[in-house]
Amino acid sequence: MRSTACALAAWAVLFAGAARADPSASCAAERAGDRAEGRVVLSGLFDEELLHLVRLGLQGQIRLEVTLYRRRRFWFDERRALEVRDAVVTWNRDERRYLLDGRGIEEPGTLTISPVSLRALGKGDHYLEINAKLEVVTAKSLGQMATWLVKGSDRNGEEPSPLGRGLVSYVAAGLVRTASARCRVD
């Protein structure tokens, strides 16, 4: 366990700032009665380093926020509805494949999130705004790894120092990937 923690911590530190392709999001939305039905595709959230961390046993936690707006002339657009969805990408060793919320996926580089449905469409011109955030290594999990490296698994109830917490948060933030998009509701 300690060697795995060492490997994960070293991997996270080495690749936290590494150059990688920018993640992107796209969506398509249409009216369905008083609802806006949307389909979200996330591309490039995972690079090889993050996929390796998932294969080692960490989870890729994706938070997806989909907001429905109604355009207004000469004023701020009106927010009509919000849906927040959490999805988890894991590795199944037996099947040797990635899973999105327990269902197998072929290519983790391009994830299609099941349809989102937002109510309160009403009249007027509407659009969806998509914001996705991926975390594989959280500050908490990285802090646990650092603790195992320094003190072993028994912490005796001690809190990490503010400097240690700051460093761990900085490294974990380097592994967060975000993507956003907008699409018109047709």
Contact map, one row per residue, 1 for C-alpha under 8 A:
111110000000000000000000000000000000000000000000000000000000000000000000000000000000000000000000000000000000000000000000000000000000000000000000000000000000000000000000000000000000000000
111111000000000000000000000000000000000000000000000000000000000000000000000000000000000000000000000000000000000000000000000000000000000000000000000110010000000000000000000000000000000000
111111100000000000000000000000000000000000000000000000000000000000000000000000000000000000000000000000000000000000000000000000000000000000000000000000000000000000000000000000000000000000
111111110000000000000000000000000000000000000000000000000000000000000000000000000000000000000000000000000000000000000000000000000000000000000000000000000000000000000000000000000000000000
111111111000000000000000000000000000000000000000000000000000000000000000000000000000000000000000000000000000000000000000000000000000000000000000110110000000000000000000000000000000000000
011111111100000000000000000000000000000000000000000000000000000000000000000000000000000000000000000000000000000000000000000000000000000000000000100010000000000000000000000000000000000000
001111111110000000000000000000000000000000000000000000000000000000000000000000000000000000000000000000000000000000000000000000000000000000000000000000000000000000000000000000000000000000
000111111111000000000000000000000000000000000000000010010000000000000000000000000000000000000000000000000000000000000000000000000000000000000000100000000000000000000000000000000000000000
000011111111100000000000000000000000000000000000000000000000000000000000000000000000000000000000000000000000000000000000000000000000000000000100110000000000000000000000000000000000000000
000001111111110000000000000000000000000000000000000000000000000000000000000000000000000000000000000000000000000000000000000000000000000000000000000000000000000000000000000000000000000000
000000111111111000000000000000000000000000000000100000000000000000000000000000000000000000000000000000000000000000000000000000000000000000000000000000000000000000000000000000000000000000
000000011111111100000000000000000000000000000000000000000000000000000000000000000000000000000000000000000000000000000000000000000000000010000000000000000000000000000000001100100000000000
000000001111111100000000000000000000000000000000000000000000000000000000000000000000000000000000000000000000000000000000000000000000000000000000000000000000000000000000001000000000000000
000000000111111111000000000000000000000000000000000000000000000000000000000000000000000000000000000000000000000000000000000000000000000000000000000000000000000000000000000000000000000000
000000000011111111000000000000000000000000000000100000000000000000000000000000000000000000000000000000000000000000000000000000000000000000000000000000000000000000000000000000000000000000
000000000001111111000000000000000000000000000000000000000000000000000000000000000000000000000000000000000000000000000000000000000000000000000000000000000000000000000000001101100000000000
000000000000011111100000000000000000000000000000000000000000000000000000000000000000000000000000000000000000000000000000000000000000000000000000000000000000000000000000000001100000000000
000000000000011111110000000000000000000000000000000000000000000000000000000000000000000000000000000000000000000000000000000000000000000000000000000000000000000000000000000000000000000000
000000000000000011111000000000000000000000000000000000000000000000000000000000000000000000000000000000000000000000000000000000000000000000000000000000000000000000000000000000000000000000
000000000000000001111100000000000000000000000010000000000000000000000000000000000000000000000000000000000000000000000000000000000000000000000000000000000000000000000000000000000000000000
000000000000000000111110000000000000000000010010000000000000000000000000000000000000000000000000000000000000000000000000000000000000000000000000000000000000000000000000000000000000000000
000000000000000000011111000000000000000000011000000000000000000000000000000000000000000000000000000000000000000000000000000000000000000000000000000000000000000000000000000000000000000000
000000000000000000001111100000000000000001111000000000000000000000000000000000000000000000000000000000000000000000000000000000000000000000000000000000000000000000000000000000001110000000
000000000000000000000111110000000000000001111000000000000000000000000000000000000000000000000000000000000000000000000000000000000000000000000000000000000000000000000000000000000111100000
000000000000000000000011111000000000000111100000000000000000000000000000000000000000000000000000000000000000000000000000000000000101000000000000000000000000000000000000000000000011100000
000000000000000000000001111100000000000111000000000000000000000000000000000000000000000000000000000000000000000000000000000000000000000000000000000000000000000000000000000000000001111000
000000000000000000000000111110000000011110000000000000000000000000000000000000000000000000000000000000000000000000000000000000000100000000000000000000000000000000000000000000000000111000
000000000000000000000000011111000000011100000000000000000000000000000000000000000000000000000000000000000000000000000000000000000000000000000000000000000000000000000000000000000000001110
000000000000000000000000001111100001111000000000000000000000000000000000000000000000000000000000000000000000000000000000000000110000000000000000000000000000000000000000000000000000001111
000000000000000000000000000111110001110000000000000000000000000000000000000000000000000000000000000000000000000000000000000000000000000000000000000000000000000000000000000000000000000111
000000000000000000000000000011111111100000000000000000000000000000000000000000000000000000000000000000000000000000000000000000000000000000000000000000000000000000000000000000000000000011
000000000000000000000000000001111111100000000000000000000000000000000000000000000000000000000000000000000000000000000000000000000000000000000000000000000000000000000000000000000000000000
000000000000000000000000000000111111000000000000000000000000000000000000000000000000000000000000000000000000000000000000000000000000000000000000000000000000000000000000000000000000000000
000000000000000000000000000000111111000000000000000000000000000000000000000000000000000000000000000000000000000000000011110000000000000000000000000000000000000000000000000000000000000000
000000000000000000000000000000111111100000000000000000000000000000000000000000000000000000000000000000000000000000001111100000000000000000000000000000000000000000000000000000000000000000
000000000000000000000000000011111111110000000000000000000000000000010000000000000000000000000000000000000000000000001110100000000000000000000000000000000000000000000000000000000000000010
000000000000000000000000000011110011111000000000000000000000000000000000000000000000000000000000000000000000000000111100000000000000000000000000000000000000000000000000000000000000000000
000000000000000000000000001111000001111100000000000000000000000000000000000000000000000000000000000000000000000000111000000000010000000000000000000000000000000000000000000000000000000000
000000000000000000000000001110000000111110000000000000000000000000000000000000000000000000000000000000000000000111110000000000000000000000000000000000000000000000000000000000000000000000
000000000000000000000000111100000000011111000000000000000000000000000000000000000000000000000000000000000000000111100000000000000100000000000000000000000000000000000000000000000000000000
000000000000000000000000111000000000001111100000000000000000000000000000000000000000000000000000000000000000011110000000000000000000000000000000000000000000000000000000000000000000000000
000000000000000000000011110000000000000111111000000000000000000000000000000000000000000000000000000000000000111110000000000000000000000000000000000000000000000000000000000000000010000000
000000000000000000000011100000000000000011111000000000000000000000000000000000000000000000000000000000000000111000000000000000000000000000000000000000000000000000000000000000000000000000
000000000000000000001111000000000000000001111110000000000000000000000000000000000000000000000000000000000000110000000000000000000000000000000000000000000000000000000000000000000000000000
000000000000000000000111000000000000000001111110000000000000000000000000000000000000000000000000000000000000110000000000000000000000010000000000000000000000000000000000000000001110000000
000000000000000000000000000000000000000000011111111000000000000000000000000000000000000000000000000000000001100000000000000000000000000000000000000000000000000000000000000000000000000000
000000000000000000011000000000000000000000011111111000000000000000000000000000000000000000000000000000000000100000000000000000000000000000000000000000000000000000000000000000000000000000
000000000000000000000000000000000000000000000111111100000000000000000000000000000000000000000000000000000000000000000000000000000000000000000000000000000000000000000000000000000000000000
000000000010001000000000000000000000000000000111111110000000000000000000000000000000000000000000000000000000000000000000000000000000000000000000000000000000000000000000000000000000000000
000000000000000000000000000000000000000000000111111111000000000000000000000000000000000000000000000000000000000000000000000000000000000100000000000000000000000000000000000000100000000000
000000000000000000000000000000000000000000000111111111100000000000000000000000000000000000000000000000000000000000000000000000000000000000000000000000000000000000000000000000000000000000
000000000000000000000000000000000000000000000001111111110000000000000000000000000000000000000000000000000000000000000000000000000000000000000000000000000000000000000000000000000000000000
000000010000000000000000000000000000000000000000111111111100000000000000000000000000000000000000000000000000000000000000000000000000000100000000000000000000000000000000000000000000000000
000000000000000000000000000000000000000000000000011111111111000000000000000000000000000011100000000000000000000000000000000000000000000100000000000000000000000000000000000000000000000000
000000000000000000000000000000000000000000000000001111111100000000000000000000000000000001101000000000000000000000000000000000000000000000000000000000000000000000000000000000000000000000
000000010000000000000000000000000000000000000000000111111100000000000000000000000000000000000000000000000000000000000000000000000000000000000000000000000000000000000000000000000000000000
000000000000000000000000000000000000000000000000000011111110000000000000000000000000000001100000000000000000000000000000000000000000000000000000000000000000000000000000000000000000000000
000000000000000000000000000000000000000000000000000011111111000000000000000000000000000001000000000000000000000000000000000000000000000110000000000000000000000000000000000000000000000000
000000000000000000000000000000000000000000000000000001001111100000000000000000000000000111000000000000000000000000000000000000000000000110000000000000000000000000000000000000000000000000
000000000000000000000000000000000000000000000000000001000111110000000000000000000000000111000000000000000000000000000000000000000000011110000000000000000000000000000000000000000000000000
000000000000000000000000000000000000000000000000000000000011111000000000000000000000011110000000000000000000000000000000000000000000011100000000000000000000000000000000000000000000000000
000000000000000000000000000000000000000000000000000000000001111100000000000000000000011110000000000000000000000000000000000000000001111000000000000000000000000000000000000000000000000000
000000000000000000000000000000000000000000000000000000000000111110000000000000000001111000000000000000000000000000000000000000000001110000000000000000000000000000000000000000000000000000
000000000000000000000000000000000000000000000000000000000000011111000000000000000001111000000000000000000000000000000000000000000111100000000000000000000000000000000000000000000000000000
000000000000000000000000000000000000000000000000000000000000001111100000000000000111100000000000000000000000000000000000000000000111000000000000000000000000000000000000000000000000000000
000000000000000000000000000000000000000000000000000000000000000111110000000000000111000000000000000000000000000000010000000000011110000000000000000000000000000000000000000000000000000000
000000000000000000000000000000000000000000000000000000000000000011111000000000111110000000000000000000000000000000000000000000011100000000000000000000000000000000000000000000000000000000
000000000000000000000000000000000001000000000000000000000000000001111100000000111100000000000000000000000000000000000100100001111000000000000000000000000000000000000000000000000000000000
000000000000000000000000000000000000000000000000000000000000000000111110000011111000000000000000000000000000000000000000000001111000000000000000000000000000000000000000000000000000000000
000000000000000000000000000000000000000000000000000000000000000000011111000011110000000000000000000000000000000000000000100111100000000000000000000000000000000000000000000000000000000000
000000000000000000000000000000000000000000000000000000000000000000001111100111000000000000000000000000000000000000000000000111100000000000000000000000000000000000000000000000000000000000
000000000000000000000000000000000000000000000000000000000000000000000111111111000000000000000000000000000000000000000000000000000000000000000000000000000000000000000000000000000000000000
000000000000000000000000000000000000000000000000000000000000000000000011111100000000000000000000000000000000000000000000000000000000000000000000000000000000000000000000000000000000000000
000000000000000000000000000000000000000000000000000000000000000000000001111100000000000000000000000000000000000000000000000000000000000000000000000000000000000000000000000000000000000000
000000000000000000000000000000000000000000000000000000000000000000000001111110000000000000000000000000000000000000000000000000000000000000000000000000000000000000000000000000000000000000
000000000000000000000000000000000000000000000000000000000000000000000011111111000000000000000000000000000000000000000000000000000000000000000000000000000000000000000000000000000000000000
000000000000000000000000000000000000000000000000000000000000000000001111001111100000000000000000000000000000000000000000000000000000000000000000000000000000000000000000000000000000000000
000000000000000000000000000000000000000000000000000000000000000000001111000111110000000000000000000000000000000000000000000000000000000000000000000000000000000000000000000000000000000000
000000000000000000000000000000000000000000000000000000000000000000111100000011111100000000000000000000000000000000000000000000000000000000000000000000000000000000000000000000000000000000
000000000000000000000000000000000000000000000000000000000000000000111100000001111100000000000000000000000000000000000001100000000000000000000000000000000000000000000000000000000000000000
000000000000000000000000000000000000000000000000000000000000000000111000000000111110000000000000000000000000000000000111000000000000000000000000000000000000000000000000000000000000000000
000000000000000000000000000000000000000000000000000000000000000011110000000000111111000000000000000000000000000000000100000000000000000000000000000000000000000000000000000000000000000000
000000000000000000000000000000000000000000000000000000000000000011100000000000001111100000000000000000000000000000010100000000000000000000000000000000000000000000000000000000000000000000
000000000000000000000000000000000000000000000000000000000000001111000000000000000111110000000000000000000000000000000000000000000000000000000000000000000000000000000000000000000000000000
000000000000000000000000000000000000000000000000000000000000001110000000000000000011111000000000000000000000000000000000000000000000000000000000000000000000000000000000000000000000000000
000000000000000000000000000000000000000000000000000000000000111100000000000000000001111100000000000000000000000000000000000000000000000000000000000000000000000000000000000000000000000000
000000000000000000000000000000000000000000000000000000000000111100000000000000000000111110000000000110000000000000000000000000000000000000000000000000000000000000000000000000000000000000
000000000000000000000000000000000000000000000000000000000011110000000000000000000000011111000000001110000000000000000000000000000000000000000000000000000000000000000000000000000000000000
000000000000000000000000000000000000000000000000000001000011110000000000000000000000001111100000011110000000000000000000000000000000000000000000000000000000000000000000000000000000000000
000000000000000000000000000000000000000000000000000001101111000000000000000000000000000111110000011111000000000000000000000000000000000000000000000000000000000000000000000000000000000000
000000000000000000000000000000000000000000000000000001101000000000000000000000000000000011111001111000000000000000000000000000000000000000000000000000000000000000000000000000000000000000
000000000000000000000000000000000000000000000000000000000000000000000000000000000000000001111111111000000000000000000000000000000000000000000000000000000000000000000000000000000000000000
000000000000000000000000000000000000000000000000000000100000000000000000000000000000000000111111100000000000000000000000000000000000000000000000000000000000000000000000000000000000000000
000000000000000000000000000000000000000000000000000000000000000000000000000000000000000000011111000000000000000000000000000000000000000000000000000000000000000000000000000000000000000000
000000000000000000000000000000000000000000000000000000000000000000000000000000000000000000011111100000000000000000000000000000000000000000000000000000000000000000000000000000000000000000
000000000000000000000000000000000000000000000000000000000000000000000000000000000000000000111111110000000000000000000000000000000000000000000000000000000000000000000000000000000000000000
000000000000000000000000000000000000000000000000000000000000000000000000000000000000000000111011111000011100000000000000000000000000000000000000000000000000000000000000000000000000000000
000000000000000000000000000000000000000000000000000000000000000000000000000000000000000011110001111100011101000000000000000000000000000000000000000000000000000000000000000000000000000000
000000000000000000000000000000000000000000000000000000000000000000000000000000000000000111110000111111111000000000000000000000000000000000000000000000000000000000000000000000000000000000
000000000000000000000000000000000000000000000000000000000000000000000000000000000000001111000000011111111000000000000000000000000000000000000000000000000000000000000000000000000000000000
000000000000000000000000000000000000000000000000000000000000000000000000000000000000001111000000001111100000000000000000000000000000000000000000000000000000000000000000000000000000000000
000000000000000000000000000000000000000000000000000000000000000000000000000000000000000001000000001111110000000000000000000000000000000000000000000000000000000000000000000000000000000000
000000000000000000000000000000000000000000000000000000000000000000000000000000000000000000000000001111111000000000000000000000000000000000000000000000000000000000000000000000000000000000
000000000000000000000000000000000000000000000000000000000000000000000000000000000000000000000000111101111100000000000000000000000000000000000000000000000000000000000000000000000000000000
000000000000000000000000000000000000000000000000000000000000000000000000000000000000000000000000111100111111001000000000000000000000000000000000000000000000000000000000000000000000000000
000000000000000000000000000000000000000000000000000000000000000000000000000000000000000000000000110000011111000000000000000000000000000000000000000000000000000000000000000000000000000000
000000000000000000000000000000000000000000000000000000000000000000000000000000000000000000000000000000001111111000000000000000000000000000000000000000000000000000000000000000000000000000
000000000000000000000000000000000000000000000100000000000000000000000000000000000000000000000000010000001111111000000000000000000000000000000000000000000000000000000000000000000000000000
000000000000000000000000000000000000000001111110000000000000000000000000000000000000000000000000000000000011111000000000000000000000000000000000000000000000000000000000000000000000000000
000000000000000000000000000000000000000011111000000000000000000000000000000000000000000000000000000000000011111100000000000000000000000000000000000000000000000000000000000000000000000000
000000000000000000000000000000000000000011100000000000000000000000000000000000000000000000000000000000001011111110000000000000000000000000000000000000000000000000000000000000000000000000
000000000000000000000000000000000000001111000000000000000000000000000000000000000000000000000000000000000000011111000000000000000000000000000000000000000000000000000000000000000000000000
000000000000000000000000000000000000001111000000000000000000000000000000000000000000000000000000000000000000001111100000000000000000000000000000000000000000000000000000000000000000000000
000000000000000000000000000000000000001100000000000000000000000000000000000000000000000000000000000000000000000111110000000000000000000000000000000000000000000000000000000000000000000000
000000000000000000000000000000000000111100000000000000000000000000000000000000000000000000000000000000000000000011111000000000000000000000000000000000000000000000000000000000000000000000
000000000000000000000000000000000000111000000000000000000000000001000000000000000010000000000000000000000000000001111100000000000000000000000000000000000000000000000000000000000000000000
000000000000000000000000000000000011110000000000000000000000000000000000000000000000000000000000000000000000000000111110000000000000000000000000000000000000000000000000000000000000000000
000000000000000000000000000000000011100000000000000000000000000000010000000000001110000000000000000000000000000000011111100000000000000000000000000000000000000000000000000000000000000000
000000000000000000000000000000000111000000000000000000000000000000000000000000001000000000000000000000000000000000001111100000000000000000000000000000000000000000000000000000000000000000
000000000000000000000000000000000110000000000000000000000000000000000000000000011000000000000000000000000000000000000111110000000000000000000000000000000000000000000000000000000000000000
000000000000000000000000000000000111000000000000000000000000000000010100000000010000000000000000000000000000000000000111111001000000000000000000000000000000000000000000000000000000000000
000000000000000000000000000000000100000000000000000000000000000000000000000000000000000000000000000000000000000000000001111100000000000000000000000000000000000000000000000000000000000000
000000000000000000000000000000000000000000000000000000000000000000000000000000000000000000000000000000000000000000000000111110000000000000000000000000000000000000000000000000000000000000
000000000000000000000000000000000000000000000000000000000000000000000110000000000000000000000000000000000000000000000000011111000000000000000000000000000000000000000000000000000000000000
000000000000000000000000000000000000000000000000000000000000000000000110000000000000000000000000000000000000000000000000001111100000000000000000000000000000000000000000000000000000000010
000000000000000000000000000000000000000000000000000000000000000000011110000000000000000000000000000000000000000000000000100111110000000000000000000000000000000000000000000000000000000110
000000000000000000000000000010000000000000000000000000000000000000011110000000000000000000000000000000000000000000000000000011111000000000000000000000000000000000000000000000000000011110
000000000000000000000000000010000000010000000000000000000000000001111000000000000000000000000000000000000000000000000000000001111100000000000000000000000000000000000000000000000000011110
000000000000000000000000000000000000000000000000000000000000000001111000000000000000000000000000000000000000000000000000000000111110000000000000000000000000000000000000000000000001111000
000000000000000000000000101000000000000100000000000000000000000111100000000000000000000000000000000000000000000000000000000000011111000000000000000000000000000000000000000000000001110000
000000000000000000000000000000000000000000000000000000000000000111000000000000000000000000000000000000000000000000000000000000001111100000000000000000000000000000000000000000000111100000
000000000000000000000000100000000000000000000000000000000000011110000000000000000000000000000000000000000000000000000000000000000111110000000000000000000000000000000000000000000111000000
000000000000000000000000000000000000000000000000000000000000011100000000000000000000000000000000000000000000000000000000000000000011111000000000000000000000000000000000000000011110000000
000000000000000000000000000000000000000000001000000000000001111000000000000000000000000000000000000000000000000000000000000000000001111100000000000000000000000000000000000000011100000000
000000000000000000000000000000000000000000000000000000000001110000000000000000000000000000000000000000000000000000000000000000000000111111000000000000000000000000000000000000111000000000
000000000000000000000000000000000000000000000000010011000111100000000000000000000000000000000000000000000000000000000000000000000000011111000000000000000000000000000000000000110000000000
000000000001000000000000000000000000000000000000000000000111000000000000000000000000000000000000000000000000000000000000000000000000001111101100000000000000000000000000000100110000000000
000000000000000000000000000000000000000000000000000000000000000000000000000000000000000000000000000000000000000000000000000000000000001111111100000000000000000000000000100110000000000000
000000000000000000000000000000000000000000000000000000000000000000000000000000000000000000000000000000000000000000000000000000000000000011111110000000000000000000000001101110000000000000
000000000000000000000000000000000000000000000000000000000000000000000000000000000000000000000000000000000000000000000000000000000000000001111111000000000000000000000000000000000000000000
000000000000000000000000000000000000000000000000000000000000000000000000000000000000000000000000000000000000000000000000000000000000000011111111100000000000000000000000000000000000000000
000000001000000000000000000000000000000000000000000000000000000000000000000000000000000000000000000000000000000000000000000000000000000011111111110000000000000000000001000100000000000000
000000000000000000000000000000000000000000000000000000000000000000000000000000000000000000000000000000000000000000000000000000000000000000111111111000000000000000001001000000000000000000
000000000000000000000000000000000000000000000000000000000000000000000000000000000000000000000000000000000000000000000000000000000000000000011111111100000000000000000000000000000000000000
000011011000000000000000000000000000000000000000000000000000000000000000000000000000000000000000000000000000000000000000000000000000000000001111111110000000000000000000000000000000000000
000010001000000000000000000000000000000000000000000000000000000000000000000000000000000000000000000000000000000000000000000000000000000000000111111111000000000000000000000000000000000000
000000000000000000000000000000000000000000000000000000000000000000000000000000000000000000000000000000000000000000000000000000000000000000000011111111111010000000000000000000000000000000
010010000000000000000000000000000000000000000000000000000000000000000000000000000000000000000000000000000000000000000000000000000000000000000001111111111100000000000000000000000000000000
010011000000000000000000000000000000000000000000000000000000000000000000000000000000000000000000000000000000000000000000000000000000000000000000111111110000000000000000000000000000000000
000000000000000000000000000000000000000000000000000000000000000000000000000000000000000000000000000000000000000000000000000000000000000000000000011111110000000000000000000000000000000000
000000000000000000000000000000000000000000000000000000000000000000000000000000000000000000000000000000000000000000000000000000000000000000000000001111111110000000000000000000000000000000
010000000000000000000000000000000000000000000000000000000000000000000000000000000000000000000000000000000000000000000000000000000000000000000000001111111110000000000000000000000000000000
000000000000000000000000000000000000000000000000000000000000000000000000000000000000000000000000000000000000000000000000000000000000000000000000001100111110000000000000000000000000000000
000000000000000000000000000000000000000000000000000000000000000000000000000000000000000000000000000000000000000000000000000000000000000000000000000100111111000000000000000000000000000000
000000000000000000000000000000000000000000000000000000000000000000000000000000000000000000000000000000000000000000000000000000000000000000000000001000111111110000000000000000000000000000
000000000000000000000000000000000000000000000000000000000000000000000000000000000000000000000000000000000000000000000000000000000000000000000000000000000111110000000000000000000000000000
000000000000000000000000000000000000000000000000000000000000000000000000000000000000000000000000000000000000000000000000000000000000000000000000000000000011111000000000000000000000000000
000000000000000000000000000000000000000000000000000000000000000000000000000000000000000000000000000000000000000000000000000000000000000000000000000000000011111100000000000000000000000000
000000000000000000000000000000000000000000000000000000000000000000000000000000000000000000000000000000000000000000000000000000000000000000000000000000000000111110000000000000000000000000
000000000000000000000000000000000000000000000000000000000000000000000000000000000000000000000000000000000000000000000000000000000000000000000000000000000000011111011000000000000000000000
000000000000000000000000000000000000000000000000000000000000000000000000000000000000000000000000000000000000000000000000000000000000000000000000000000000000001111111000000000000000000000
000000000000000000000000000000000000000000000000000000000000000000000000000000000000000000000000000000000000000000000000000000000000000000000000000000000000000111111100000000000000000000
000000000000000000000000000000000000000000000000000000000000000000000000000000000000000000000000000000000000000000000000000000000000000000000000000000000000000011111110000000000000000000
000000000000000000000000000000000000000000000000000000000000000000000000000000000000000000000000000000000000000000000000000000000000000000000000000000000000000111111111000000000000000000
000000000000000000000000000000000000000000000000000000000000000000000000000000000000000000000000000000000000000000000000000000000000000000000010000000000000000111111111100000000000000000
000000000000000000000000000000000000000000000000000000000000000000000000000000000000000000000000000000000000000000000000000000000000000000000000000000000000000001111111110000000000000000
000000000000000000000000000000000000000000000000000000000000000000000000000000000000000000000000000000000000000000000000000000000000000000000000000000000000000000111111111000000000000000
000000000000000000000000000000000000000000000000000000000000000000000000000000000000000000000000000000000000000000000000000000000000000000100110000000000000000000011111111100000000000000
000000000000000000000000000000000000000000000000000000000000000000000000000000000000000000000000000000000000000000000000000000000000000001100000000000000000000000001111111110000000000000
000000000000000000000000000000000000000000000000000000000000000000000000000000000000000000000000000000000000000000000000000000000000000000000000000000000000000000000111111111000000000000
000000000001100100000000000000000000000000000000000000000000000000000000000000000000000000000000000000000000000000000000000000000000000000100000000000000000000000000011111111100000000000
000000000001000100000000000000000000000000000000000000000000000000000000000000000000000000000000000000000000000000000000000000000000000011100100000000000000000000000001111111110000000000
000000000000000000000000000000000000000000000000000000000000000000000000000000000000000000000000000000000000000000000000000000000000000001100000000000000000000000000000111111110000000000
000000000000000110000000000000000000000000000000000000000000000000000000000000000000000000000000000000000000000000000000000000000000000000000000000000000000000000000000011111110000000000
000000000001000110000000000000000000000000000000010000000000000000000000000000000000000000000000000000000000000000000000000000000000001110000000000000000000000000000000001111111000000000
000000000000000000000000000000000000000000000000000000000000000000000000000000000000000000000000000000000000000000000000000000000000111110000000000000000000000000000000000111111100000000
000000000000000000000010000000000000000000001000000000000000000000000000000000000000000000000000000000000000000000000000000000000000111000000000000000000000000000000000000000111110000000
000000000000000000000011000000000000000000001000000000000000000000000000000000000000000000000000000000000000000000000000000000000011110000000000000000000000000000000000000000011111000000
000000000000000000000011100000000000000001001000000000000000000000000000000000000000000000000000000000000000000000000000000000000011100000000000000000000000000000000000000000001111100000
000000000000000000000001110000000000000000000000000000000000000000000000000000000000000000000000000000000000000000000000000000001111000000000000000000000000000000000000000000000111110000
000000000000000000000001111000000000000000000000000000000000000000000000000000000000000000000000000000000000000000000000000000001110000000000000000000000000000000000000000000000011111000
000000000000000000000000011000000000000000000000000000000000000000000000000000000000000000000000000000000000000000000000000000111100000000000000000000000000000000000000000000000001111100
000000000000000000000000011110000000000000000000000000000000000000000000000000000000000000000000000000000000000000000000000000111000000000000000000000000000000000000000000000000000111110
000000000000000000000000000111000000000000000000000000000000000000000000000000000000000000000000000000000000000000000000000001110000000000000000000000000000000000000000000000000000011111
000000000000000000000000000111100001000000000000000000000000000000000000000000000000000000000000000000000000000000000000000011110000000000000000000000000000000000000000000000000000001111
000000000000000000000000000011100000000000000000000000000000000000000000000000000000000000000000000000000000000000000000000000000000000000000000000000000000000000000000000000000000000111
